Amino acid sequence: MSDNDFMQNLKWKELAEVEDYVGIGMDDWTEKASKAKLAFAMQYLMAKRKKPELKITDAENLTIKELADLAGVEISPKEVTS
């Protein structure tokens, strides 16, 4: 398992938070979910591990690179799969 593999590094609780954030269960991500919203939610949760005080509104105002650096992993919307 790679440290940069989002799906394998998310905790179950975090995965449920991603589902809540995007408003769609994981089984429907491939067809219905916004890939940008999925990538953001996953990266935000990984960044919160290093910076627990990070608020979602603050993360939304970071650049993609800034959030990736904080999360310690990079992911682009085209890479998000279920």
VOZA-199611 format. One record per residue: residue in one letter; residue number from 1; x, y, z of N, C-alpha, C, O in turn. Coordinates in Angstrom, 3 decimals, padded with zeros to 6 digits. Layout:
! VOZA-199611
@code->A	pos->NUM	nX->X	nY->Y	nZ->Z	caX->X	caY->Y	caZ->Z	cX->X	cY->Y	cZ->Z	oX->X	oY->Y	oZ->Z
...
END
This chain:
! VOZA-199611
@code->M	pos->1	nX->000.851	nY->-001.182	nZ->000.000	caX->000.000	caY->000.000	caZ->000.000	cX->000.888	cY->001.233	cZ->000.000	oX->001.823	oY->001.333	oZ->000.794
@code->S	pos->2	nX->000.597	nY->002.155	nZ->-000.877	caX->001.343	caY->003.404	caZ->-000.984	cX->000.815	cY->004.432	cZ->000.007	oX->-000.389	oY->004.511	oZ->000.250
@code->D	pos->3	nX->001.724	nY->005.221	nZ->000.579	caX->001.295	caY->006.285	caZ->001.486	cX->000.505	cY->007.358	cZ->000.745	oX->-000.210	oY->008.146	oZ->001.364
@code->N	pos->4	nX->000.635	nY->007.390	nZ->-000.587	caX->-000.068	caY->008.394	caZ->-001.382	cX->-001.406	cY->007.896	cZ->-001.914	oX->-002.051	oY->008.605	oZ->-002.686
@code->D	pos->5	nX->-001.837	nY->006.717	nZ->-001.531	caX->-003.102	caY->006.160	caZ->-001.975	cX->-004.205	cY->006.612	cZ->-001.021	oX->-004.330	oY->006.099	oZ->000.091
@code->F	pos->6	nX->-004.997	nY->007.576	nZ->-001.470	caX->-006.022	caY->008.164	caZ->-000.613	cX->-006.992	cY->007.150	cZ->-000.050	oX->-007.206	oY->007.103	oZ->001.162
@code->M	pos->7	nX->-007.575	nY->006.347	nZ->-000.898	caX->-008.630	caY->005.448	caZ->-000.451	cX->-008.128	cY->004.456	cZ->000.593	oX->-008.876	oY->004.088	oZ->001.498
@code->Q	pos->8	nX->-006.899	nY->004.026	nZ->000.483	caX->-006.397	caY->003.062	caZ->001.442	cX->-005.888	cY->003.722	cZ->002.713	oX->-005.692	oY->003.050	oZ->003.725
@code->N	pos->9	nX->-005.674	nY->005.026	nZ->002.671	caX->-005.180	caY->005.729	caZ->003.845	cX->-006.276	cY->006.422	cZ->004.641	oX->-006.036	oY->006.865	oZ->005.764
@code->L	pos->10	nX->-007.472	nY->006.521	nZ->004.076	caX->-008.576	caY->007.122	caZ->004.816	cX->-009.064	cY->006.158	cZ->005.882	oX->-009.119	oY->004.947	oZ->005.667
@code->K	pos->11	nX->-009.409	nY->006.696	nZ->007.005	caX->-010.035	caY->005.895	caZ->008.057	cX->-011.519	cY->005.778	cZ->007.710	oX->-012.054	oY->006.597	oZ->006.963
@code->W	pos->12	nX->-012.172	nY->004.764	nZ->008.250	caX->-013.594	caY->004.575	caZ->007.949	cX->-014.413	cY->005.804	cZ->008.332	oX->-015.322	oY->006.197	oZ->007.600
@code->K	pos->13	nX->-014.100	nY->006.405	nZ->009.463	caX->-014.819	caY->007.605	caZ->009.898	cX->-014.638	cY->008.733	cZ->008.879	oX->-015.582	oY->009.464	oZ->008.580
@code->E	pos->14	nX->-013.427	nY->008.867	nZ->008.353	caX->-013.160	caY->009.906	caZ->007.362	cX->-013.907	cY->009.625	cZ->006.060	oX->-014.432	oY->010.542	oZ->005.428
@code->L	pos->15	nX->-013.952	nY->008.371	nZ->005.669	caX->-014.673	caY->007.997	caZ->004.463	cX->-016.152	cY->008.362	cZ->004.595	oX->-016.763	oY->008.849	oZ->003.644
@code->A	pos->16	nX->-016.719	nY->008.127	nZ->005.765	caX->-018.115	caY->008.505	caZ->006.012	cX->-018.278	cY->010.019	cZ->005.951	oX->-019.299	oY->010.514	oZ->005.473
@code->E	pos->17	nX->-017.275	nY->010.759	nZ->006.433	caX->-017.328	caY->012.221	caZ->006.358	cX->-017.284	cY->012.692	cZ->004.909	oX->-017.949	oY->013.666	oZ->004.557
@code->V	pos->18	nX->-016.506	nY->012.012	nZ->004.063	caX->-016.471	caY->012.355	caZ->002.639	cX->-017.863	cY->012.139	cZ->002.035	oX->-018.361	oY->012.982	oZ->001.289
@code->E	pos->19	nX->-018.479	nY->011.008	nZ->002.364	caX->-019.838	caY->010.744	caZ->001.858	cX->-020.804	cY->011.848	cZ->002.299	oX->-021.624	oY->012.309	oZ->001.506
@code->D	pos->20	nX->-020.708	nY->012.265	nZ->003.546	caX->-021.575	caY->013.334	caZ->004.048	cX->-021.318	cY->014.638	cZ->003.302	oX->-022.256	oY->015.337	oZ->002.921
@code->Y	pos->21	nX->-020.040	nY->014.963	nZ->003.095	caX->-019.682	caY->016.218	caZ->002.435	cX->-020.193	cY->016.265	cZ->001.000	oX->-020.743	oY->017.280	oZ->000.571
@code->V	pos->22	nX->-020.014	nY->015.176	nZ->000.255	caX->-020.455	caY->015.181	caZ->-001.147	cX->-021.938	cY->014.860	cZ->-001.281	oX->-022.535	oY->015.083	oZ->-002.335
@code->G	pos->23	nX->-022.537	nY->014.330	nZ->-000.200	caX->-023.970	caY->014.046	caZ->-000.228	cX->-024.341	cY->012.815	cZ->-001.034	oX->-025.494	oY->012.642	oZ->-001.430
@code->I	pos->24	nX->-023.353	nY->011.959	nZ->-001.272	caX->-023.570	caY->010.751	caZ->-002.076	cX->-022.776	cY->009.608	cZ->-001.455	oX->-021.622	oY->009.783	oZ->-001.065
@code->G	pos->25	nX->-023.398	nY->008.443	nZ->-001.366	caX->-022.693	caY->007.275	caZ->-000.871	cX->-021.588	cY->006.837	cZ->-001.827	oX->-021.674	oY->007.077	oZ->-003.031
@code->M	pos->26	nX->-020.566	nY->006.207	nZ->-001.302	caX->-019.404	caY->005.804	caZ->-002.091	cX->-019.772	cY->004.958	cZ->-003.306	oX->-019.122	oY->005.068	oZ->-004.345
@code->D	pos->27	nX->-020.780	nY->004.131	nZ->-003.201	caX->-021.178	caY->003.278	caZ->-004.315	cX->-021.607	cY->004.072	cZ->-005.547	oX->-021.555	oY->003.558	oZ->-006.664
@code->D	pos->28	nX->-022.024	nY->005.306	nZ->-005.353	caX->-022.500	caY->006.129	caZ->-006.468	cX->-021.499	cY->007.184	cZ->-006.917	oX->-021.819	oY->007.988	oZ->-007.792
@code->W	pos->29	nX->-020.305	nY->007.205	nZ->-006.349	caX->-019.325	caY->008.238	caZ->-006.704	cX->-018.961	cY->008.234	cZ->-008.184	oX->-018.845	oY->009.298	oZ->-008.792
@code->T	pos->30	nX->-018.782	nY->007.070	nZ->-008.761	caX->-018.320	caY->006.990	caZ->-010.146	cX->-019.262	cY->007.703	cZ->-011.107	oX->-018.814	oY->008.359	oZ->-012.047
@code->E	pos->31	nX->-020.543	nY->007.579	nZ->-010.879	caX->-021.508	caY->008.133	caZ->-011.826	cX->-022.090	cY->009.474	cZ->-011.427	oX->-022.496	oY->010.244	oZ->-012.297
@code->K	pos->32	nX->-022.146	nY->009.780	nZ->-010.127	caX->-022.904	caY->010.950	caZ->-009.707	cX->-022.108	cY->012.029	cZ->-008.982	oX->-022.548	oY->013.178	oZ->-008.933
@code->A	pos->33	nX->-020.974	nY->011.700	nZ->-008.430	caX->-020.269	caY->012.657	caZ->-007.578	cX->-019.369	cY->013.584	cZ->-008.375	oX->-018.811	oY->013.206	oZ->-009.405
@code->S	pos->34	nX->-019.242	nY->014.793	nZ->-007.881	caX->-018.294	caY->015.749	caZ->-008.440	cX->-016.889	cY->015.295	cZ->-008.071	oX->-016.563	oY->015.170	oZ->-006.891
@code->K	pos->35	nX->-016.071	nY->015.052	nZ->-009.064	caX->-014.709	caY->014.589	caZ->-008.797	cX->-013.907	cY->015.658	cZ->-008.051	oX->-013.073	oY->015.325	oZ->-007.209
@code->A	pos->36	nX->-014.146	nY->016.917	nZ->-008.344	caX->-013.443	caY->017.996	caZ->-007.639	cX->-013.836	cY->018.007	cZ->-006.167	oX->-012.984	oY->018.178	oZ->-005.295
@code->K	pos->37	nX->-015.123	nY->017.826	nZ->-005.892	caX->-015.587	caY->017.834	caZ->-004.502	cX->-015.035	cY->016.632	cZ->-003.740	oX->-014.665	oY->016.749	oZ->-002.572
@code->L	pos->38	nX->-014.979	nY->015.476	nZ->-004.403	caX->-014.407	caY->014.280	caZ->-003.780	cX->-012.931	cY->014.482	cZ->-003.476	oX->-012.478	oY->014.192	oZ->-002.369
@code->A	pos->39	nX->-012.185	nY->014.974	nZ->-004.445	caX->-010.750	caY->015.180	caZ->-004.250	cX->-010.516	cY->016.164	cZ->-003.113	oX->-009.652	oY->015.941	oZ->-002.265
@code->F	pos->40	nX->-011.280	nY->017.250	nZ->-003.090	caX->-011.133	caY->018.243	caZ->-002.034	cX->-011.426	cY->017.636	cZ->-000.665	oX->-010.648	oY->017.815	oZ->000.272
@code->A	pos->41	nX->-012.538	nY->016.922	nZ->-000.544	caX->-012.940	caY->016.355	caZ->000.751	cX->-011.891	cY->015.379	cZ->001.270	oX->-011.556	oY->015.399	oZ->002.454
@code->M	pos->42	nX->-011.376	nY->014.535	nZ->000.403	caX->-010.358	caY->013.571	caZ->000.821	cX->-009.077	cY->014.286	cZ->001.252	oX->-008.484	oY->013.960	oZ->002.281
@code->Q	pos->43	nX->-008.668	nY->015.255	nZ->000.457	caX->-007.441	caY->015.970	caZ->000.789	cX->-007.612	cY->016.790	cZ->002.063	oX->-006.688	oY->016.881	oZ->002.871
@code->Y	pos->44	nX->-008.772	nY->017.379	nZ->002.244	caX->-009.050	caY->018.150	caZ->003.465	cX->-008.934	cY->017.264	cZ->004.709	oX->-008.312	oY->017.654	oZ->005.697
@code->L	pos->45	nX->-009.525	nY->016.091	nZ->004.656	caX->-009.469	caY->015.195	caZ->005.809	cX->-008.043	cY->014.726	cZ->006.099	oX->-007.668	oY->014.580	oZ->007.262
@code->M	pos->46	nX->-007.256	nY->014.493	nZ->005.069	caX->-005.859	caY->014.119	caZ->005.279	cX->-005.082	cY->015.300	cZ->005.875	oX->-004.219	oY->015.101	oZ->006.730
@code->A	pos->47	nX->-005.378	nY->016.506	nZ->005.436	caX->-004.700	caY->017.698	caZ->005.964	cX->-005.063	cY->017.923	cZ->007.432	oX->-004.228	oY->018.370	oZ->008.218
@code->K	pos->48	nX->-006.307	nY->017.612	nZ->007.800	caX->-006.745	caY->017.786	caZ->009.200	cX->-005.969	cY->016.899	cZ->010.159	oX->-005.863	oY->017.212	oZ->011.345
@code->R	pos->49	nX->-005.430	nY->015.806	nZ->009.665	caX->-004.614	caY->014.950	caZ->010.529	cX->-003.375	cY->015.703	cZ->011.006	oX->-002.947	oY->015.550	oZ->012.150
@code->K	pos->50	nX->-002.811	nY->016.505	nZ->010.132	caX->-001.599	caY->017.250	caZ->010.475	cX->-001.912	cY->018.589	cZ->011.121	oX->-001.115	oY->019.123	oZ->011.893
@code->K	pos->51	nX->-003.075	nY->019.120	nZ->010.797	caX->-003.462	caY->020.432	caZ->011.313	cX->-004.939	cY->020.360	cZ->011.750	oX->-005.821	oY->020.835	oZ->011.034
@code->P	pos->52	nX->-005.203	nY->019.766	nZ->012.927	caX->-006.579	caY->019.523	caZ->013.378	cX->-007.449	cY->020.776	cZ->013.459	oX->-008.672	oY->020.688	oZ->013.350
@code->E	pos->53	nX->-006.838	nY->021.921	nZ->013.645	caX->-007.617	caY->023.160	caZ->013.752	cX->-008.071	cY->023.699	cZ->012.392	oX->-008.800	oY->024.690	oZ->012.340
@code->L	pos->54	nX->-007.653	nY->023.067	nZ->011.294	caX->-008.029	caY->023.508	caZ->009.957	cX->-009.537	cY->023.386	cZ->009.762	oX->-010.106	oY->022.306	oZ->009.926
@code->K	pos->55	nX->-010.161	nY->024.466	nZ->009.423	caX->-011.606	caY->024.488	caZ->009.155	cX->-011.826	cY->024.296	cZ->007.658	oX->-010.981	oY->024.672	oZ->006.845
@code->I	pos->56	nX->-012.956	nY->023.714	nZ->007.304	caX->-013.240	caY->023.450	caZ->005.899	cX->-013.285	cY->024.743	cZ->005.092	oX->-012.867	oY->024.773	oZ->003.935
@code->T	pos->57	nX->-013.793	nY->025.807	nZ->005.702	caX->-013.844	caY->027.089	caZ->004.991	cX->-012.445	cY->027.632	cZ->004.726	oX->-012.215	oY->028.278	oZ->003.704
@code->D	pos->58	nX->-011.511	nY->027.374	nZ->005.637	caX->-010.125	caY->027.791	caZ->005.413	cX->-009.496	cY->026.953	cZ->004.305	oX->-008.778	oY->027.478	oZ->003.453
@code->A	pos->59	nX->-009.766	nY->025.658	nZ->004.319	caX->-009.211	caY->024.767	caZ->003.301	cX->-009.740	cY->025.115	cZ->001.917	oX->-009.012	oY->025.008	oZ->000.930
@code->E	pos->60	nX->-010.989	nY->025.528	nZ->001.837	caX->-011.582	caY->025.899	caZ->000.544	cX->-010.862	cY->027.084	cZ->-000.091	oX->-010.890	oY->027.249	oZ->-001.310
@code->N	pos->61	nX->-010.221	nY->027.903	nZ->000.731	caX->-009.533	caY->029.084	caZ->000.218	cX->-008.053	cY->028.833	cZ->-000.085	oX->-007.355	oY->029.747	oZ->-000.526
@code->L	pos->62	nX->-007.569	nY->027.619	nZ->000.142	caX->-006.198	caY->027.267	caZ->-000.204	cX->-006.136	cY->026.876	cZ->-001.675	oX->-007.137	oY->026.469	oZ->-002.264
@code->T	pos->63	nX->-004.956	nY->027.001	nZ->-002.255	caX->-004.791	caY->026.500	caZ->-003.620	cX->-004.734	cY->024.977	cZ->-003.566	oX->-004.556	oY->024.389	oZ->-002.499
@code->I	pos->64	nX->-004.884	nY->024.358	nZ->-004.706	caX->-004.798	caY->022.902	caZ->-004.775	cX->-003.443	cY->022.444	cZ->-004.263	oX->-003.359	oY->021.473	oZ->-003.510
@code->K	pos->65	nX->-002.381	nY->023.133	nZ->-004.662	caX->-001.032	caY->022.771	caZ->-004.224	cX->-000.853	cY->022.974	cZ->-002.724	oX->-000.252	oY->022.129	oZ->-002.061
@code->E	pos->66	nX->-001.357	nY->024.068	nZ->-002.182	caX->-001.230	caY->024.323	caZ->-000.743	cX->-001.906	cY->023.224	cZ->000.074	oX->-001.345	oY->022.742	oZ->001.059
@code->L	pos->67	nX->-003.104	nY->022.833	nZ->-000.334	caX->-003.810	caY->021.778	caZ->000.397	cX->-003.110	cY->020.429	cZ->000.222	oX->-003.033	oY->019.643	oZ->001.167
@code->A	pos->68	nX->-002.604	nY->020.160	nZ->-000.976	caX->-001.868	caY->018.909	caZ->-001.221	cX->-000.616	cY->018.845	cZ->-000.351	oX->-000.299	oY->017.800	oZ->000.217
@code->D	pos->69	nX->000.088	nY->019.962	nZ->-000.252	caX->001.288	caY->020.001	caZ->000.578	cX->000.944	cY->019.762	cZ->002.044	oX->001.655	oY->019.040	oZ->002.744
@code->L	pos->70	nX->-000.132	nY->020.358	nZ->002.500	caX->-000.560	caY->020.185	caZ->003.884	cX->-001.014	cY->018.749	cZ->004.141	oX->-000.735	oY->018.183	oZ->005.198
@code->A	pos->71	nX->-001.710	nY->018.169	nZ->003.174	caX->-002.204	caY->016.796	caZ->003.308	cX->-001.077	cY->015.778	cZ->003.192	oX->-001.171	oY->014.675	oZ->003.731
@code->G	pos->72	nX->-000.024	nY->016.145	nZ->002.498	caX->001.082	caY->015.220	caZ->002.301	cX->000.882	cY->014.267	cZ->001.141	oX->001.685	oY->013.358	oZ->000.927
@code->V	pos->73	nX->-000.193	nY->014.475	nZ->000.390	caX->-000.478	caY->013.659	caZ->-000.793	cX->-001.128	cY->014.541	cZ->-001.852	oX->-001.813	oY->015.517	oZ->-001.547
@code->E	pos->74	nX->-000.897	nY->014.171	nZ->-003.083	caX->-001.514	caY->014.909	caZ->-004.181	cX->-002.585	cY->014.040	cZ->-004.812	oX->-002.440	oY->012.823	oZ->-004.922
@code->I	pos->75	nX->-003.632	nY->014.674	nZ->-005.212	caX->-004.685	caY->013.976	caZ->-005.958	cX->-005.368	cY->015.005	cZ->-006.832	oX->-005.601	oY->016.135	oZ->-006.403
@code->S	pos->76	nX->-005.686	nY->014.627	nZ->-008.040	caX->-006.417	caY->015.516	caZ->-008.905	cX->-007.819	cY->014.947	cZ->-009.097	oX->-008.026	oY->013.745	oZ->-008.930
@code->P	pos->77	nX->-008.776	nY->015.793	nZ->-009.443	caX->-010.148	caY->015.284	caZ->-009.597	cX->-010.256	cY->014.112	cZ->-010.556	oX->-011.103	oY->013.242	oZ->-010.353
@code->K	pos->78	nX->-009.431	nY->014.056	nZ->-011.595	caX->-009.528	caY->012.941	caZ->-012.547	cX->-009.057	cY->011.620	cZ->-011.962	oX->-009.357	oY->010.558	oZ->-012.509
@code->E	pos->79	nX->-008.306	nY->011.674	nZ->-010.831	caX->-007.776	caY->010.461	caZ->-010.220	cX->-008.708	cY->009.815	cZ->-009.212	oX->-008.463	oY->008.685	oZ->-008.791
@code->V	pos->80	nX->-009.755	nY->010.494	nZ->-008.819	caX->-010.656	caY->009.976	caZ->-007.785	cX->-011.522	cY->008.881	cZ->-008.389	oX->-012.232	oY->009.106	oZ->-009.370
@code->T	pos->81	nX->-011.457	nY->007.699	nZ->-007.795	caX->-012.295	caY->006.580	caZ->-008.242	cX->-012.873	cY->005.893	cZ->-007.031	oX->-012.354	oY->006.031	oZ->-005.923
@code->S	pos->82	nX->-013.926	nY->005.165	nZ->-007.231	caX->-014.516	caY->004.428	caZ->-006.106	cX->-013.920	cY->003.065	cZ->-006.011	oX->-014.288	oY->002.291	oZ->-005.127
END
